[in-house]
Amino acid sequence: MKRTFTLLLTLLCLLQARSMTPAAAEADGTWPDGTPIDAWFSDTTRIDPSTLGRRYVITRYGVKRDSTLLQTEAIQAVIDRAAREGGGVVVIPRGTFLSAALFFRQGTHLCVEEGARLKAIDDIRRYPVLETRIEGETRRYFSAFINADSLDGFTLCGKGTIDGNGLRFWEEFWVRRVFNPQCTNVDAMRYRLVYLSNCRNVTVQDLHLVNSPFWTNHLYRCHHVRYLGCTLLSPTSGIGAYGDKSHGGPSTDAIDLDVCHDILVHGCYMSVNDDAVVLKGGKGTWADQAPENGPNHRILVQHCRYGVVHGCLTIGSESLHSRNVILRHITFDKAHRVLWLKMRPDTPQHYEYIRLEHLRGSCGSFLVVRPWTQFFKPGDRPDMPLSRAHDVTIRDVDVECSNFFDVGLSDKYALSRFSFLDSRVRDRKKAFHADLIPETTVRNLVIE
């Protein structure tokens, strides 16, 4: 009788677990290493701009409704006035307004209203060269279009568009690549669309962030940042050099996280001609010894949709340590890759506790783990640590792909403890080998 009761109780618990809604499961969720997910990650409510203080509609302060007129100084004057007067919301009303680099101050916010377009001028001379972060290094480079440094409680909102106006730079990049195939992103002088550094308690919501000449959003040393319901776009074809129309806007990553923690990307749509959400943090043989570099941790990407992207979630190429990263409840159509671990031979890297769950869609490769050797520069370091990637879980995925398991080994890195659970895969390559990665767990994985 006691055994029968125990069996019934076990069955009841299993039925309750299966009936748990995704929302309930998320509310009671944990990070891949077993630590609890903070309640902060459950808050996806939009900020009401009317609660952020006085509205500074730029056309009431001397900015003209003229899409051909460069008005950087006039718009910056509105931002500075709002800061002097105790803070408030700088409002871009309906219409197109042309500007170069803008710098937001503590207490100021930006609202681009529906029907409004804040457009970057495509003249690199208008963007100051200053100390910033670029491609895993701290160096002098061009500012972004929208800049915020050391702000607490910054909001970017509205249903309008921030337009990077990148065509001129994309075309120049591909011409440069024809002339010099070894040119780097730094060689091609371009501004980013949004750069947030040393900021916290930031919300970016509902905006269309489009046509960036370079990375669309770059966050450095930021924490507690939410992207809610944004649309991140750049062309994925139609840009070429000397008549070749096979290219898209180069290096237009959607969101680059560089030494960041507690980041939520929720309900966004991303289609860009590079990676979507990218974890960075430093590069080079001695990168782990440099104080300006560092880890990314507690990164949650959920309920997003992807069009064409190079990778839905990419860790590298400039990444040191990434831990507790979740990609869940997403759909994708024609993504080149879903999870891409770029293993850079000249940099000590450690990727751990990564979980992908509840994923649906079509892609080229689903999981990619390969050496990344573009522009790498091995240094002389006798105690160079062996790079590692471990405790990666893939569960409840239903995908159609060219190659589900695009994994290669190397003497520069070690892989262990990958799990493939409760998934159905239509895989043309059929290259999955459970014994390739030590301590691999496979349960209810169907490959057709």
C-alpha positions as CSV (number, residue, x, y, z in Angstrom):
1,M,0.0,0.0,0.0
2,K,2.8,2.4,0.9
3,R,4.6,1.6,-2.4
4,T,1.4,2.2,-4.4
5,F,0.9,5.6,-2.6
6,T,4.5,6.6,-3.4
7,L,4.1,5.7,-7.1
8,L,0.9,7.7,-7.3
9,L,2.5,10.7,-5.6
10,T,5.5,10.5,-8.1
11,L,3.1,10.3,-11.0
12,L,1.2,13.3,-9.7
13,C,4.4,15.4,-9.4
14,L,5.4,14.5,-13.0
15,L,1.9,15.5,-14.3
16,Q,2.2,18.8,-12.4
17,A,5.7,19.5,-13.8
18,R,4.5,18.8,-17.4
19,S,1.4,21.1,-17.0
20,M,3.5,24.0,-15.7
21,T,3.2,27.0,-18.0
22,P,6.4,28.5,-19.5
23,A,5.7,31.7,-17.5
24,A,5.4,29.7,-14.3
25,A,8.6,27.8,-15.1
26,E,10.4,31.0,-15.8
27,A,9.2,32.7,-12.6
28,D,10.7,29.8,-10.7
29,G,13.7,29.6,-13.0
30,T,17.4,29.2,-12.3
31,W,20.5,30.1,-14.1
32,P,22.3,27.1,-15.7
33,D,24.7,26.9,-12.7
34,G,21.6,26.4,-10.4
35,T,21.5,29.9,-8.8
36,P,18.2,31.6,-8.8
37,I,17.2,34.1,-11.5
38,D,16.6,37.5,-9.9
39,A,13.1,38.9,-9.9
40,W,14.4,41.9,-11.9
41,F,14.4,39.6,-15.0
42,S,10.7,39.1,-14.7
43,D,9.8,42.8,-15.1
44,T,9.1,43.4,-18.8
45,T,6.7,46.3,-18.2
46,R,7.2,49.3,-20.4
47,I,8.3,52.6,-18.9
48,D,5.8,55.4,-19.3
49,P,7.8,58.4,-20.6
50,S,5.4,60.8,-18.9
51,T,6.8,59.6,-15.5
52,L,10.3,60.6,-16.5
53,G,9.9,64.4,-16.1
54,R,9.4,67.4,-18.2
55,R,9.0,66.9,-22.0
56,Y,11.5,68.8,-24.1
57,V,10.0,68.6,-27.6
58,I,12.9,69.7,-29.8
59,T,10.9,71.8,-32.3
60,R,9.9,74.1,-29.4
61,Y,13.5,74.9,-28.7
62,G,14.8,76.0,-32.1
63,V,15.1,72.7,-34.0
64,K,13.5,73.0,-37.4
65,R,11.4,70.5,-39.3
66,D,13.8,70.2,-42.2
67,S,15.2,66.7,-43.1
68,T,18.0,68.2,-45.1
69,L,19.4,70.5,-42.4
70,L,22.1,69.3,-40.1
71,Q,21.0,70.3,-36.5
72,T,23.5,68.6,-34.2
73,E,24.2,71.7,-32.1
74,A,20.5,72.6,-31.7
75,I,19.5,69.1,-30.6
76,Q,22.5,68.8,-28.3
77,A,21.5,72.2,-26.8
78,V,18.1,70.7,-25.9
79,I,19.7,67.8,-24.2
80,D,22.1,70.0,-22.2
81,R,19.2,72.4,-21.2
82,A,17.2,69.4,-19.9
83,A,20.1,68.3,-17.8
84,R,20.7,71.8,-16.4
85,E,17.0,72.1,-15.5
86,G,16.8,68.9,-13.5
87,G,16.3,66.4,-16.2
88,G,13.5,65.3,-18.5
89,V,12.6,63.6,-21.8
90,V,14.1,65.0,-25.1
91,V,11.3,64.3,-27.6
92,I,11.7,63.8,-31.3
93,P,8.3,64.6,-32.9
94,R,7.0,63.3,-36.2
95,G,9.3,64.1,-39.1
96,T,12.9,63.5,-40.0
97,F,15.7,65.3,-38.1
98,L,19.4,65.1,-39.3
99,S,22.2,65.1,-36.7
100,A,25.7,63.9,-35.9
101,A,26.9,62.5,-32.5
102,L,24.7,63.3,-29.6
103,F,25.7,62.9,-25.9
104,F,23.1,62.3,-23.2
105,R,23.5,63.6,-19.6
106,Q,22.4,62.2,-16.2
107,G,18.7,62.7,-15.8
108,T,17.9,63.0,-19.5
109,H,16.1,60.5,-21.7
110,L,15.2,60.2,-25.4
111,C,11.7,59.5,-26.8
112,V,11.5,59.2,-30.6
113,E,7.7,59.3,-31.2
114,E,5.8,57.3,-33.8
115,G,6.4,58.7,-37.2
116,A,9.7,60.4,-36.2
117,R,13.1,59.6,-37.6
118,L,16.3,60.7,-35.9
119,K,18.8,60.3,-38.7
120,A,22.6,60.2,-38.6
121,I,24.6,62.3,-41.1
122,D,26.9,60.0,-43.1
123,D,30.0,62.2,-42.7
124,I,32.6,60.6,-40.4
125,R,34.2,64.0,-39.9
126,R,31.2,65.0,-37.7
127,Y,31.9,62.2,-35.1
128,P,34.6,63.0,-32.6
129,V,37.5,60.7,-32.0
130,L,37.7,59.8,-28.3
131,E,38.8,57.0,-26.0
132,T,36.2,54.2,-26.3
133,R,35.9,50.5,-26.7
134,I,36.1,48.8,-30.1
135,E,36.6,45.1,-31.0
136,G,37.7,44.0,-27.6
137,E,40.2,46.9,-27.0
138,T,40.2,50.3,-25.3
139,R,41.5,52.8,-27.8
140,R,40.8,56.0,-29.6
141,Y,38.1,55.7,-32.1
142,F,35.0,57.5,-33.4
143,S,32.0,58.1,-31.1
144,A,28.6,56.6,-31.8
145,F,25.6,58.4,-33.0
146,I,23.8,58.1,-29.7
147,N,26.1,58.2,-26.7
148,A,25.6,57.7,-22.9
149,D,28.3,57.3,-20.3
150,S,27.9,56.7,-16.6
151,L,24.2,57.3,-16.5
152,D,21.9,55.7,-13.9
153,G,18.3,55.3,-15.0
154,F,18.6,56.2,-18.7
155,T,15.6,55.4,-21.1
156,L,15.5,55.3,-24.9
157,C,11.9,54.8,-26.0
158,G,9.2,55.6,-28.5
159,K,7.8,53.8,-31.6
160,G,9.9,55.9,-34.0
161,T,13.2,55.2,-35.7
162,I,16.9,55.9,-35.0
163,D,18.5,55.6,-38.5
164,G,22.2,55.2,-38.9
165,N,22.1,56.0,-42.6
166,G,24.8,53.5,-43.2
167,L,24.7,53.0,-47.0
168,R,27.8,55.1,-47.8
169,F,29.9,53.3,-45.2
170,W,28.7,49.8,-46.3
171,E,29.6,50.5,-49.9
172,E,33.0,51.9,-48.9
173,F,33.7,48.9,-46.8
174,W,33.1,46.4,-49.6
175,V,35.2,48.5,-52.0
176,R,38.0,48.6,-49.4
177,R,37.8,44.8,-49.0
178,V,38.2,44.4,-52.8
179,F,41.3,46.6,-52.6
180,N,42.7,45.1,-49.4
181,P,41.1,41.8,-48.3
182,Q,42.9,42.1,-44.9
183,C,41.4,45.4,-43.9
184,T,39.7,45.2,-40.5
185,N,36.6,46.9,-39.0
186,V,38.8,49.5,-37.4
187,D,40.4,50.3,-40.7
188,A,37.0,51.1,-42.1
189,M,36.2,54.3,-40.2
190,R,32.5,54.0,-39.1
191,Y,30.4,55.1,-36.2
192,R,28.1,52.8,-34.2
193,L,24.5,53.6,-33.8
194,V,24.2,53.4,-29.9
195,Y,27.0,53.2,-27.4
196,L,26.3,52.9,-23.7
197,S,29.2,52.7,-21.3
198,N,29.3,52.4,-17.5
199,C,25.5,52.7,-17.4
200,R,23.0,51.0,-15.2
201,N,19.2,50.7,-14.9
202,V,18.7,51.4,-18.6
203,T,15.6,50.6,-20.7
204,V,15.5,50.6,-24.5
205,Q,12.0,49.9,-25.6
206,D,9.8,49.8,-28.8
207,L,12.3,51.6,-31.0
208,H,13.3,50.8,-34.6
209,L,17.1,50.8,-34.6
210,V,18.2,50.5,-38.2
211,N,20.9,51.0,-40.8
212,S,23.9,51.3,-38.5
213,P,27.2,51.7,-40.4
214,F,28.8,49.4,-37.8
215,W,27.5,47.7,-34.6
216,T,23.9,48.7,-33.9
217,N,24.1,48.6,-30.1
218,H,27.4,48.4,-28.1
219,L,27.2,48.2,-24.3
220,Y,30.4,48.4,-22.3
221,R,30.6,47.8,-18.5
222,C,26.8,48.2,-18.2
223,H,24.4,46.3,-16.0
224,H,20.6,46.0,-15.5
225,V,19.8,46.9,-19.0
226,R,16.6,45.9,-20.7
227,Y,15.8,45.8,-24.4
228,L,12.0,45.4,-24.8
229,G,10.1,45.0,-28.0
230,C,12.7,46.7,-30.2
231,T,13.3,46.1,-34.0
232,L,16.9,45.9,-35.0
233,L,17.5,45.9,-38.8
234,S,20.2,46.3,-41.4
235,P,20.2,45.0,-45.0
236,T,21.3,41.4,-45.4
237,S,21.8,41.7,-49.2
238,G,21.9,44.2,-52.0
239,I,25.1,46.0,-51.0
240,G,28.1,45.3,-53.2
241,A,31.4,46.5,-54.6
242,Y,32.0,47.1,-58.3
243,G,28.6,45.7,-59.4
244,D,28.6,42.8,-57.0
245,K,25.2,42.9,-55.2
246,S,25.6,39.9,-53.0
247,H,26.6,41.7,-49.7
248,G,24.7,43.2,-46.8
249,G,25.6,46.0,-44.4
250,P,28.9,44.7,-42.9
251,S,29.4,44.2,-39.2
252,T,26.0,45.5,-38.1
253,D,25.7,43.3,-35.0
254,A,22.4,43.9,-33.3
255,I,23.5,44.0,-29.6
256,D,27.1,43.7,-28.5
257,L,27.6,43.1,-24.7
258,D,31.2,43.9,-23.6
259,V,32.0,43.2,-19.9
260,C,28.3,43.4,-18.9
261,H,26.0,41.6,-16.5
262,D,22.3,41.4,-15.8
263,I,21.1,42.1,-19.3
264,L,17.6,41.2,-20.5
265,V,16.6,41.1,-24.2
266,H,12.9,40.5,-24.5
267,G,10.4,40.4,-27.3
268,C,12.8,41.9,-30.0
269,Y,13.0,41.2,-33.7
270,M,16.6,41.1,-35.1
271,S,17.6,40.8,-38.8
272,V,21.1,42.1,-39.4
273,N,24.1,41.3,-41.6
274,D,26.2,39.9,-38.8
275,D,25.6,38.3,-35.3
276,A,22.5,39.2,-33.3
277,V,23.3,39.1,-29.5
278,V,27.1,38.9,-29.1
279,L,29.1,38.5,-25.9
280,K,32.5,40.2,-26.0
281,G,35.0,41.3,-23.3
282,G,38.5,41.5,-24.6
283,K,41.0,39.8,-27.0
284,G,44.7,39.0,-27.1
285,T,47.1,36.6,-25.5
286,W,47.3,38.7,-22.3
287,A,43.7,40.0,-22.4
288,D,42.8,38.3,-19.1
289,Q,45.4,40.5,-17.3
290,A,44.1,43.8,-18.6
291,P,41.7,45.6,-16.1
292,E,39.6,47.1,-18.8
293,N,38.5,43.7,-20.0
294,G,36.3,41.2,-18.1
295,P,33.4,38.7,-18.1
296,N,29.8,38.7,-19.1
297,H,27.3,37.0,-16.9
298,R,23.6,36.7,-16.2
299,I,22.5,37.3,-19.8
300,L,18.8,36.4,-20.7
301,V,17.5,36.6,-24.2
302,Q,13.9,35.4,-24.5
303,H,10.7,35.6,-26.7
304,C,12.6,37.1,-29.6
305,R,12.3,36.5,-33.3
306,Y,15.2,36.4,-35.8
307,G,15.3,36.8,-39.5
308,V,18.7,36.5,-41.3
309,V,21.5,36.7,-38.8
310,H,25.0,35.2,-38.7
311,G,24.4,33.9,-35.2
312,C,21.4,34.2,-32.9
313,L,23.7,34.0,-29.9
314,T,27.4,34.3,-30.4
315,I,30.1,34.2,-27.8
316,G,33.3,35.7,-29.2
317,S,35.3,36.6,-31.1
318,E,36.5,39.0,-28.5
319,S,35.3,37.2,-25.4
320,L,37.1,36.1,-22.2
321,H,34.7,34.6,-19.7
322,S,30.9,34.2,-20.3
323,R,28.8,32.5,-17.6
324,N,25.1,32.0,-17.0
325,V,23.7,32.7,-20.4
326,I,20.2,31.7,-21.5
327,L,18.5,31.8,-24.9
328,R,14.9,30.7,-24.7
329,H,11.5,30.8,-26.3
330,I,12.7,32.1,-29.6
331,T,11.9,31.5,-33.3
332,F,14.2,32.0,-36.2
333,D,13.9,31.9,-40.0
334,K,17.0,31.3,-42.2
335,A,19.5,32.2,-39.4
336,H,23.0,31.1,-40.5
337,R,23.7,29.7,-37.0
338,V,21.9,29.6,-33.6
339,L,24.6,29.1,-31.0
340,W,28.1,30.1,-32.2
341,L,31.1,29.6,-29.9
342,K,34.0,31.4,-31.5
343,M,37.2,29.9,-30.0
344,R,40.0,32.3,-30.6
345,P,43.5,30.7,-30.5
346,D,45.3,33.8,-29.3
347,T,43.0,34.5,-26.4
348,P,42.3,32.6,-23.1
349,Q,38.6,32.0,-23.2
350,H,36.1,30.3,-20.8
351,Y,32.5,29.8,-21.8
352,E,30.4,28.0,-19.2
353,Y,26.8,27.4,-18.1
354,I,24.9,28.2,-21.3
355,R,21.4,27.0,-21.9
356,L,19.2,27.0,-25.0
357,E,15.6,25.9,-24.6
358,H,12.2,26.1,-26.3
359,L,13.6,27.0,-29.7
360,R,11.8,26.7,-33.1
361,G,12.8,27.5,-36.7
362,S,15.1,26.9,-39.6
363,C,18.8,27.6,-39.8
364,G,22.1,26.7,-41.5
365,S,24.1,25.3,-38.6
366,F,22.5,25.0,-35.2
367,L,25.5,24.5,-32.9
368,V,28.9,25.8,-34.1
369,V,32.1,25.4,-32.1
370,R,35.1,26.2,-34.2
371,P,38.5,28.0,-34.0
372,W,38.1,31.7,-34.9
373,T,41.2,32.8,-36.8
374,Q,40.2,36.1,-38.4
375,F,42.9,38.7,-37.7
376,F,44.3,36.8,-34.7
377,K,47.8,37.5,-33.4
378,P,49.3,34.8,-31.2
379,G,51.6,36.2,-28.5
380,D,54.5,34.7,-26.5
381,R,53.0,33.5,-23.2
382,P,54.5,30.3,-21.7
383,D,51.5,29.9,-19.2
384,M,48.8,30.5,-21.8
385,P,45.6,29.0,-20.3
386,L,43.8,26.4,-22.3
387,S,40.4,27.7,-23.4
388,R,37.3,25.9,-22.3
389,A,33.6,25.5,-23.1
390,H,31.5,23.4,-20.8
391,D,28.1,22.8,-19.3
392,V,26.2,23.8,-22.4
393,T,22.5,22.5,-22.4
394,I,20.3,22.3,-25.5
395,R,16.8,21.2,-24.8
396,D,13.3,21.3,-26.2
397,V,14.3,22.5,-29.7
398,D,12.4,21.7,-32.9
399,V,14.5,22.8,-35.8
400,E,15.3,22.2,-39.5
401,C,18.9,22.8,-40.3
402,S,21.7,22.0,-42.7
403,N,24.1,20.9,-39.9
404,F,22.9,20.5,-36.3
405,F,26.3,19.6,-34.9
406,D,29.0,21.8,-36.5
407,V,31.7,21.1,-34.0
408,G,35.5,20.8,-34.4
409,L,38.2,19.9,-31.9
410,S,41.5,21.7,-31.3
411,D,44.5,21.6,-29.1
412,K,43.8,25.2,-28.1
413,Y,40.5,24.4,-26.3
414,A,38.7,21.7,-24.4
415,L,35.0,20.9,-24.6
416,S,33.0,19.0,-21.9
417,R,29.5,18.4,-20.5
418,F,27.3,19.3,-23.4
419,S,23.7,18.0,-23.1
420,F,21.1,17.4,-25.8
421,L,17.7,16.8,-24.4
422,D,14.1,16.3,-25.5
423,S,14.6,17.7,-29.1
424,R,13.5,17.0,-32.6
425,V,15.9,17.9,-35.5
426,R,15.6,17.6,-39.2
427,D,19.3,17.6,-40.1
428,R,20.6,17.2,-43.6
429,K,24.3,16.8,-42.6
430,K,23.6,14.2,-39.8
431,A,27.1,14.8,-38.3
432,F,26.1,14.4,-34.7
433,H,28.6,12.3,-32.6
434,A,27.8,12.1,-28.9
435,D,31.3,10.8,-28.2
436,L,33.1,13.8,-29.7
437,I,32.7,15.9,-26.6
438,P,33.6,14.3,-23.3
439,E,30.7,13.7,-20.8
440,T,28.0,14.4,-23.3
441,T,24.5,13.7,-22.2
442,V,21.9,12.7,-24.8
443,R,18.2,12.0,-23.9
444,N,15.2,11.9,-26.2
445,L,17.1,13.5,-29.1
446,V,15.5,12.6,-32.4
447,I,17.5,13.4,-35.5
448,E,15.8,12.8,-38.8
